[in-house]
Amino acid sequence: MDIEEKLDLMKVMFNPKNVAVMGATDSIMKIGFMVFGSILSCGFTKKVYGINKSPKYEKKKILGNDVYPSLDKCPEPIDLVGVVVPPHAVVDSVKQAIENEVRTAAIITAGFGEVKTEERQDENKQLVKVADKGGLIFVGPNSMGFYSSEDKSSPLHLGFGFMLPRPGNLSIISQSGTMGTILCNAFQKIRYFVSSGNEASLTLEDYLEYFSKDKETKTIALFAEGLRAGKRFREICSETTKTKPIIFLKAGTTKSGARAANSHTGSIAGSLDIYRSLFKQIGVISADQIDQFIYLVKGAQYLLPLPTNERLRAGIISGGGGMIVHLADLCEKHGINVIDLNTEPDGPKLINDISKYLPFYWSHNNPVDMVANRNANAYEIIKLMLNSDYFDVILTMASATFLDRMKELKPMNEIGERMAEVMKQRASEMFEDGYKKELELHQKYPNKKIIFIAIPPNMGGSSFQKYDENNMMVIGGNPENAAIVLKKLYDYQKYVNSKTSGK
């Protein structure tokens, strides 16, 4: 099957008029139940059919939906099937789908290309042969399925990960189902997510090309152990990165990781240096670890486009002196210019304006040390910095920091419990007030870049989600991620500018 035919069939797969689940069950601990439930719980409003030949399902429903012994008994032609049957029954299920003119499938079942026995390799070859001959494309096998909000009024999650995404503009391809679920929970607003599994039919490059052509996809995130078609990947990325960022986290970069990758998805992991060299040439943003990857994806959505001065210029403000010193070190380490206001033409005037809000013993320069005065004055100072022409980005502490720290208090006695309650109540008030002011800053200065630093590492807590809902950039845990994200996004912006300007 040629690429164009695959891409046409993927339109049906990602926006089917109905879905049938082969292996659907009402046993809540089985994957067949979870897949069926995921379709219904993520907003799919079109018809869903359960397929199970067991006599116990005759005239029975699963989660209120009809169950049939085979596809030919369904009252209408089926667009897409989910295959959640035991390994020995997968090929026959695919044959049944083809006989009923189904052209798209998601095979959740594992036990094919990743298993290195002769029997399972032969079964994998048979599966591919049958599907190719019948003109059927499929996700997997050994997949956790996929999510599509191509039809926003009827988003589809044909999978079993613990995730409840909502429609968005981010498209994710992950060769790991577990990692994909983590990513979907971290981002939540998703255009497409595919757990590509063994890629016996559709490959990472197929999904990438489809997403690159999709106008609603604004950012693409990839987690992969290896590529199937390096040349094609390069060609797609070279064109795509001119208009939408691609962030890539490469796994299987060590001997142990490569061995694990081969047994996991059957992919061949390549040298990290080779990948990094390739990424640099084609404008792909490379992440080094999972938390950095998550923040790069968020940064690509919330911070781009960035200005491209000779160096990115940072303003830093915090209530604690030690933190601003550390942030200044991290910025300089990654090539970000922490502006010295004393060397700027009107810098002394900005210093004097800031001085009106702080005690006489403040730092009198950028970074701005508010000497433990984290109050309403902080937001007036940030406004002064945002209104100046000296800074491309402002780094400041997030209100979420104090609130999440207080939630972790573990009092040792009755007095400690009383103190903890007082501190939690105060922290909650400070967070609500502080977040409101931070949101106002974000909305008042939509073209300015603000990064909120929150030391607690919880990237998915309720307070952090409030920032994501408004596209506000908050970075928890290691603050060095703020500098790394800025540097990598800045390099990407320069790459885009060089390509679009014809240089």
N, C-alpha and C positions, 0 to 999 in steps of 0.2 A: 504494500500500500504506500503511495507516495505521500509526501508531507502535506500537500494541499488537501488531499482527501481526509487525512487525519484531522487537520484543523477544522474542516467543515463538520466532521462528526463530533468534535469536541464542543461545538456550538449546541448540539443536541444534548450531550452529556452534562454540560454545565447549566442548561436551562431546559430540562425535560418537561413534557406535558404530564407525565406520570412516572411512578417508580414502583418496581416490584422487588421484594427482598426474598431471595431464595435461601431458605434456612431460618426464616422468621420463627420465633418461639415466644411463648408466654412465660418461660422460665427466666425470672429476673436476673439470675446470676450468669446467664449465658450471653455471649456476644450477639447472637441473633436477636435477642430482646433489646439489647442496648442500641444496636444499629437502627432497629425499627423505631425505638423511642426517640433516638436523636433526630430522625427525620421529622417526627411530629412535634418535638419540643422546640425546634429552632425556627418555626414559622412557615414550614412548607404547607401551602393551602390546597395543593392539587391532590389528585388521587394517589393513595399508597396501597399496594396490595401485598399481603403476606403470602408466601409460597411455602407450603410444607405438606408433604405427601402422607404424613402420619394420619391414620384414621381418627385419632383423638381430636383433630382440628376440623373434622367435618361439621359444617354448620356452626362453626365457632368463630369468634372474633378475637383479635389481638389489639388491645388498646382502642377498641371500638371500630377497628377496620377489618374488612373481610379477608378470609384466608382461603386459598385455593390449592388443590393438590399439585397443580402444574401450571405453567405459563399459558398453555393453550386453553385453559379453562377461564382465564381472565376475560371480562366482558368487553375489553378493548385492546388494541395493539399497545405494546409496551415500548417506551422510549429507552429506559435505563433499568438495568438490574444490579442489585447488590448481591454478591455471592458470599454467603456466610455458612457454607457447608463444610464437612470434613474434607481433608486433602484428597482422599480417594474418589470423592464425588464431584470435584471441581470441573474436570474435563467434561463429564456428562452434563453438568449444569450449563456449561458454555455451549455445548452442542444443542441442548434444548433451547437456549436463547436464540441461537442462530436459526434453528428450525422455525422459530416464531418471529423471524425477521427483526430481532433486536440487534442493534449495531453498537451499543455502548454498555460497559459494565464496570463495576468496581469490585475487584476480588480481594476481600479482606483476609481470606484464609492464608496461612503460612505453610511452609514445608515444600518449597519448590527450589528456585535457583540458589537460595542461600544454603541448602543442604547438599553436601558434596558427595553423597552416595550415588552410585550409578543409577539406581532405581529412581531416585527423586530428580536427577538430572534428565533422565529420559522422560519422566512425567512432565517436566517443565518444557522440554522440546515439543512434546505432544500438544501441550496447552497452546503454545505459540503457533504451532502448525495449524491446529483446528481453528483458532481465532483468525489467523491470516487468511486461510482459505474461505472462511465465512464472512470476511469483511467486517469483523468486529474489533473495536479497540477497547482496551481496558486499563484501569488503574491497578497497580500491584503486579503480582500477588504480594502477600506479606505486607499489607497496607492497613492503616487505620482509617482509610477512606478520604473523603474530601468534603469541602464546604464551598458553596457558591452563592453569592448574592447578586448574580447577573440579573435575576428578576427580584428586585428589592421587595416587591410585594409578596414574594413566595420564596424566601431563601431556603436552600437545601443543605442539610448536613447529613450526608450518607457516610456515617462513620461511628466509632464507638469511644472516642477520647472523651475525657471528662472536661467538656468545654461547651459553652453556649455563646458563640460569637454573634455579633450583630453586623449588618451591612456597613461597609466602609470603602476605603480606596487603597488598602494595602493588600498585595497578593503575595502569598507565601508558598514556597516549594520546599519540602523537607524530606530527605531520604530516611529520616527517623520519625516514626509516628509519635513516640514519646516526646521527643524534642519539639515536634510540630505542635503538640498539645500545649506544651509549656509556652511556646511563642503565641499561640492563639489566646491563651489566658492573659499573657502580658500585654497584648495589643487590643484584643476584643473586637475592634471595628475592622472587619475583614471584607475584602472583595472576593478573593479566592484563597483557599488553602488546600493543598494537595499533599497527602502523605504518599510519596511516589513508590515506596516499597522497592521491590526487585526490578521494576521498570522493564518487565518482559515484553510489554507492548508499547505503552507511552513512556517516553523518557523525560528527564529533567529538561532537556533541550526543547521538546515538544511543548511542554507547559510554558517554558520561558518565552517561546515565540508567540504563543497564544496570548499571554499576559502582556507582552510588549506591544501587541497590536490593539489591545483593549483600551479604549479612550478613558474609561473610568478608573483604570489602575494607574495610580500616581507614583507608587513606590513598590519595589519588588525586593523581597527578602529570601535568601537561599541558604539552607543548611544542607551540606552534601559531603559525602565521603569520597566521591569520585565522579568524573564525567564520562559519558558514553561516546560523545562526539565533540572533541575539543575544538576542531576547526569551525563547526557550526556554532558552538557556544560563543566563540570569539566573534564571529560575524554578527550574531544577534546582539551581543552586548555592545559592540562597537557602535552600532546604530542607535540602540535603545538608550544608552547612558547620556546621549546628547540632550534628551528631553525628560528622562525619569531616572532617579537613582536606583542602583542595584547594590544591595549589601549582601556580602557572602561570608559565612562562617564555614571554614574548611575543617573537617574532621579527618582522622586517619593520617596524621602527619608524622607519626613516629612508627617504628617497626611494630610495636605492640598495637597501636591504633590501626595500622594498615591490615594487620592480621585479623583484628576484630571486625573491621569493615568488610573484609572478604567473607567472613562467616555470617555477618549480619544481613547485608543486602546483595552480596556477591559482586560488589563493585571493586575496582582496582584503584587504590588510593595512590596519588602521586606526590612528588616532592613539593613541600611547602614553598621553597624558593622559586620553583618553576611557576607555581600558581601565583605567587606574589608578583613575579615579573610580568605574567600575563595580565593580571588585574590592573597593574599600573599602566600598561599599554592601552587598555580598552576602557578605562575609567570606572572599573568596579571598585566599590569601597570594601576593603577587607577588614574583618574583625578578628581579633586574637582570642577572644573568650566570650562566653555566653552573656555575661552582664554587659560587656562592651557592645556586643552585637545588638542587644535589646535597645540600648541607648542610642546607638547609631541609627537604627531603624526609626526610633522616635524622633531623633534629631533631624533626620532626612525629611520627616513629615512636618515638624514644627519650626525648624530653624532656616531651612533653605527657602529662597536663595540667600547666600551670604555675600557681603561686599568683598572685593579682592584688592585691597591695598597691598603695599609691599609686604606688610605683616598684619595679621588680624590684631585689632587693638582692643584690649580688655580693661574694663573698670571693675573693681572688686570692692564690696562693702560688706562688713560683718560686725556683729556686736563683740566679737572676741579677737584680740590681737594675734593669738597663735594661729587661728584659722586663716586669717588674711595673709600671714607670712607663708603658710603652707601653700595656699592657693597661688600666691605670687610665684613661689618656686616652681610649682607644677606648670603654670602657664609658660614661664621662661624656658623650662626644660623642653617643652613641645613647640617652641618657636613662636609663641604668642606674646605680643608686645604689651606689657603692663605699663600703661602710659604714666610718665613722670610729669605731673602737672606743672612743676616748676620750670620745665623746659618748653612749655607751650605758650604761644603769644598771650592768650587771655587766661592761662592756667591759674595765676595768682588770684584773679577775680573769682573764679569758680571755688577756689579754696576759701576765700572770704565769705562767699555765699553759703557754703556748707558750714562754716564756723558758727553761723547764726543759730544752728540747730544742735550744736554739740558743746560739751565742756571745753575750756581753754586748752586742756591737755590732750586733745585728740591728735591723730597722726599728722594732720595738715598736709596731706598728699594722697594720691592714689597708690596703693589700696587705702580705703577709708576704714580706719579702726574707730568704731563708735564707743569704745571703752565701756562695754557691757550695757550700753543704752539701747536695747532693742524695743523701741516704742514707735509711736506714730511718726516721730521725726525721721525714722529710717526711710519711709516712703517719700517724704519731701526731699530727702537727699537723693534718692534714686531718680526722682523726677528731674532734679537739677542735672544729674549726670546724663539722663536720657535726652534732655533738651540741648545738651552741649554737642559739639561736633567732634569730640575727642575719642569717642568709644564706639566700636562696632558691636560690642556685646557687654552686658553687665552680668557679673556673677555675684549672687547674694544668697544668704541663708533662707531656707524655706520655713514657713510656719509649721509645716508637718514635722519638722525635726523634734521640737519640744514635745508635741503631742504624742508622737509614737514612742519617745523615750519614757514618758510618764506611764504609758500603758504597760511597760515592762517592769514597773516597780514591784518588788517582792518584800513587803514589810516583815520585820522579825517579831514585832509585838503589837499590842493594842494601840500604843501611841503612834507607832509607825504606820499602822493602818489608817488612823485618823489623818496623819500628815499626808499619806498617799492620796486619800480622797480629796483633800484640799488641793493638792498639787494637780491631780487629774482634772478637777473642776476648773482650776485656773488655766491649765493648759488647753482645755477644750474651748474656753472663752477666748484665749489668745489665738488659737488656731482659727476659729470662725472669723474673728475680727481681722486677723492677719491675712487669711486667705482671701477675704473680701477685698482688701486693699491690693493684694497681689493681682487678683483678677482684674481690678480696675486699671492697674498699670498695664497689664497685658492688652486690654481692650483699647485703652487710650493711645497706646503706642504700638499699633499693629505691625509697623515696619521696623521696629527696634527688636533686638534679640536679647532676651533675658533668660538666664539659666538659674534656677533655684536649686541650691545644694541642700540635701537632707542626709545627715549622717546615718540614720537607721537604714539598713540594707533592704528593707521590705519594699520591693518594686511593685507589688500588687495589692498593697493594703488599701483600705477604703479612702484614707486621706490622699494617697498618691493617685487614686483613680479620679478624684475630683480635678486634679491638674490635667490628666489625660483627656477628660471630657471636654476641656476647653483648649486643647492643643497647647498647653503650657509645659515647658520643658523643665522637669524636675529630675535630679540625679541623686540616687541614694547610695549609701555604702561608700566605696572608695571614691573620694572627690577627684582623683586623677582622671577618672573617666570623663569628667567635664572637659579637661584640657585635650584629652585624646580625641574625643568626639569632635570638638571644635577644629582641631588640626586636620583630621581626616575629611571632614565636610568642607573645610576651606580648600584643601587640595583638590577635592572633587569639583568644587565651584570653579577653580582655576582651569581644570581640565575642560569643563563644559564651555567656559568662555573662549578657550583657545580653539575649540572645535567649531563653535557657532560663529566665531568672528572670522574664520577662514585662515587663522594663523597656523 
